[in-house]
Amino acid sequence: MFSNQDFVATNYGSVEKATFSWSAPSNIALVKYWGKKETGDQIPANPSISFTLSNCKTITSLNVSAKQNPSDDFSFDLLFEGKPKEDFKPKIQKFLERIEGYCPYLKSYHLEIDTQNTFPHSSGIASSASGMAALAVNIMSLEKMLKPEISEDYFNQKASFLARLGSGSACRSVHGKVVIWGKHQDTTESSDLFGVEFSEVHENFKNYQDTILLVDKGEKQVSSTVGHNLMHNHPYASQRFDQAQYNLTAIKQILSQGDLGKFVELVESEALTLHAMMMTSMPYFILMKPNTLEIINKIWRFRNETQVPVCFTLDAGANVHVLYPESVKEKVLQFIQNELVVYCQNGQYICDQIGNGSQLIMDN
């Protein structure tokens, strides 16, 4: 059983200079995380499970240099696609403050962070998960240089733990194709502190496809942080948290047995439940757009007419993730082109599939 104390760095060395570069992907939850415990340290109110994506990712480089005059302040520069990005800096500052107790060596260095996304910025795809995961694995590369005896398992667990403190769902973007986060009654190794890989995945779900239809690329009227907080006094919160426990048990069995029909039912139900929670909170809000509903109805009709096991899921926004096995890729992409692209903003969509998590690009 892990506690926060297990992730406090001690007995570490020092370096003069170092450079690292990592990529970390976005992820899409199948059983949704919605609501945090009121502890203030990003602990989920219910467990979740996600597919890690492959193409939608953040690539972050970290240059580290020892400060000549150590100070009590964090010292960092932030570049986005090679250019200074001042409006990102407060979020990074807050993240560094949150992880300081676990990475006390950070104030001894000046950090130069250069980050970019492979998907269009402000495309309506959440970049906080991939961005915070990419920064966390870079910081862990520095820690491993300062303390070489760190194991690969500990590296991944602590990277996930740190990423969570930046953005809850970021902990699911560090390691693994399918990741569980949050204490689950039927998963012994599950934890509120970090994500754990679920590896018992049937062939039917290998290389599973996710085509992301960009319905609305604008900024959401209600942030995810505000939405999570509205679960504190939500009339259906406790039933929802119980349902997530039950659905996670069910989807583990579905994923291990390869049951595409039950996968479709559970995943779509979870997506609609997430948005039902938004519509029944106080204040209430709707993040789906008319075109989101048009797409959902088109998918239902197509599935009924063809028996192709394609389904949708949604994150906390208007965009639609179309999920389907690789074996029906040609049929589904043709359907998307013929019937769904018209509902996408500027006809934009992104083809993706299950990936492996964060990848080291360079360290020295």
N, C-alpha and C positions, 0 to 999 in steps of 0.2 A: 504494500500500500504506500503510494508516494504522498509526500507532503511538499508544500512550498520550499521548506528548508532543504530538501534534497537537491534543489537547483541553484543554491547559493555557491558561487565560485570561490574557492579558497586555495591557498598554496600554489598560486600561479606565478609564472615568470614574467619576462618583459621582452619586447622587440622594439627596434628602432623604426622600421618601416615594413609594411606588408600590403599586398594587393590581392583581392579576391573578386571573383565574379560568379554569380549564380543565376539560374532562371528558376522561377516558381510559377506554377499554373494557377488559374482560377479553378473553382470547383462548383458543382451544382448539387445541392442537397436533394435527396430522394425522400427521406423523412426529415421534416423541417425543424430547425432550431428557431424558436420565436419566444423570447422572454428570458430575462437574466435574473439570477438571484440578487438580492439587494445587498450584496457584500462589496460591490464596487470594483471587483477584480475579474470581470468577464467570466463568471461561472454560469453555465447554461441552466435554465430551469427544466429543460428536458433534453434527452440525448438525441443525436441526429446521425445520419449516415449520408455520405456523398460519393458521387463519381468525381474523381480527379480528371481534369481536362488535359489536353495535350498542346493545342495550338494557341489558346488564349492564355498568355503568360506575361509575367514581368521579368525583365532582365536587369539585374542590379549589380553594379561594380562598387566595391568599397576599397578606397585607398586609406591606409592608416599610417599616421606618423606620430612618434612620441612627442609630447609637448616639451619644449625647452623650459618653460615655467609652468609647472602644474598649477591648476586653479580649481576652484570649487564648482566651476561651470562646465557644462557640456560645450564642446567646440566642434561644429560641423558646418560644411557647405553642402547644399543640395542642388543638384542639376537634374532637370527632366529633359531627356533627349538632348543632352549636351548644353542646355541653357539654364541659367539660374531660375528657380521656381519658388519665389518667396511665399506664395500662398500655401505651399505644401509644408513649409517649415514648422508651423505650430503643431501640426499632427506628429511630426518626427520628434520634436522637443518633448511633447507629452509622452510619447512612446519611450524615449530614453529615460525620462523620469520614472516611468512605471517599472522599467526593468533594471534600474540602477542597483537595487538591493541584490539582484541575482548576478549582475555583471559589474562589480565595483571597479573593475579595471578600466571601464570606458572613459572616465574623466581624465585618465592619464594620456589620452590620445586625441589628436585632431582627426576627424572623420570626413572624408570626401565621398559623398554618396552620389552616384550617377545612375539614374534609373530610366527605363523606357518600357512601354508596353508593345506587344505584337499586335494588339487590337486597337482600333481607333479610340483615342482618349475621348471621354464623354460620349461613348457609344451606348451608354445605358448598361454596360456590363460592369459589374462590381469589380473594381481594381484594388480595393483595400485588402482583400484576401490574398491575392497574388503579390501585391506590393509589400505587405507586412511579412509574409512568409519569406520572400526573397531577401529582405533586410535581415530577418532573424537568422537565416542559414549563413549569411555572410558574417554576422557577429559571432556565430558559433565556430566558423572557420578561424576567426581571430582567437577565440577561447582555446581551440584545439592547438593552435600554434603556441599559446602561452602555457598550455597544460596537455602535452602530447599523449598522456596515458588515457585520455577520454575515449570510451568505446563508441562504436558506431551507433549502437542502440541508445546510449545516453545522449549522443550528439543529436539524434533525431527527436528524442523525447524532449530535450531542453529547447531545441529549435521550435518545436510545436508549442511548447509551454510559453516561450517568449512571443511567438507570433500571435497567440491568443490574446496577449495583453495589448497588442496593437489593434487587432480586429478579431472577434471571436471565431468566425469561420475560417480565418487564416490558418488556424491550427490543423485544418483538414487538407492543407495544400503542401505540406512538407514531405510526406512519405507515404507511398502506397497508391494503388489504383482505386480502391474502395476504402473509405476511412470512417470509423465511428468516433464521435466525440460526445462525451457526457456519460455519466454513470448510468449504466443500463443493467437492469435486474438479471438479464440472462446472458451477459457478456462479462466473464470474470475479470478480464484484464482492462475493461473500460475505465475511463477516468474523466473527471471534470477538468483536469489540469492540462491534458494534451490529447491529441488524436491517436488512435491505434488502427493499424491496418486490419481489414477483414479480407482474408485470403481465400476463403472457401467459395470461390466463384465458378459457376458452371460455364462450360464452353459457349453456351448461348449468349453469355454476356461479355465474352472476350471481344475486344475491339468495338464495343458498343458505340454507336454514333450519336452525336448531339449537334444538331443544326440549330443555331441561335438566330431567331428572327427578330430583327431590330425594329420593333414597333414604334418605340418612342425613345429618342436619344437625349431628351431633355432631362434636367435635374428633377428628381422626385419632389413632390410637394411636401412629403413627410419623410424625414430621414429614418433609416433603420434603427438608429439609437433611440429616437423618440418612440418608434413603433414598439420596440422591445419593452421600453418602460411602461407603455400603456397596458402591458399584461399584468402589472402588479395588482391592479384593482379590477381586472377583467372578470365579468360574471361567469365566463366559461373556462377560466384559466386551469383550474384543477382537473376538469374533465379532459382538456386538451393535453395536459402533461401526462395523464394516464394513458390517453390514446397513443401518444408518441412512443411510450414504453411498449405498448402492445404491438404497434405497427413496426417497430424496430425488430422485435422478435419475429414477426411474420415475414419481413422482407429479408432477413438473414436466411430463412428457410427457402424463400422464393429464389434468392440469388444462388444458393448452393444446389438447388434442385433444377434450376433452369426453366421455371414456370413463367413463360412470357405473358400468358393471359392474366395471371394474378398480379404480375409486375405492373401491367398497364393499369389495372383497377386501383392498386394501392398508391401508385405514384400520382395518378391524376387526383385521387381523393385527397392526398396530402397537400397537393398544390392548391386545391380549392379551399381546403381547411385553413391554410395559411391566410388566404385572402378573406375568408369568413371571419377570422379573428380580427382583422383590420376593420371590417365593416361593422363589427359588433362591440368595438371598444368605445370608450368615451374620453375624448372626442373620437368619432368614427371617421374613417377615410377610405377612399377607393383608389388603388394604384393601377388597376386594370383600365385599359382604354377600350373604346368600341371595337377597334381592330383586333384587340386581344381576344374578345369574344367571338368575332367573326372567324378567326383562325381556329379556335377551339371547336366551333361547330363544324368547320370544314374537315378537321381531323377526325371528328366522330363519324361524319358521313363517309369519308374515305375508308375508314377502318371497317365500318359496317358493310360497305359495298364490296371490299376487296379481301377482307379477313387478314390484311397485312398488320402485324402487331406493332403499329406505331402509336406513340402516345405523346402527351405534352407534360411539361412541368413548368412552373413559374418560380422566379425568385421574388423578392420584395420590390416588384416593379411591373412594367407593362410588357416586357419582352417575353417571348415564348421559346422555351427550349424544346425542340422536337427530338424525341429519343426513339431509337430503333436499332435492330440488329444489323450488323454489316451485311448479312445475307440478302437484305431487301433494300440495300442502299440505292441502287439504280432506280427502282420503282418510286421510292420515297422522294428522292431528289427531283425526279420528273414531276411528281405531284406538287412539290414545293414550287418549282418553276412555273407550273401551269396554273396553280390555284392560290398559292399563299404569298408569293412575292409582292403581289399588288397591295397587300396590307402592311408591308414593311416600309418604314420611312426611307425615301429615296431608293426603294427596292433593295435595301441592304440586308444581307444575312451572312453568317459566318459558319463554315463547316468545321466541326471539331469531333473529337472522339476521346475515349478513355485514355489517360496518360499515366505516368509513373510517379509524379510528384516532382520535387525540386531536383535540379541537375547542376552539378559543379561544372563550370565552364573553364575557370582558371584560378590557380592560387600560386603565390610565390612569396 
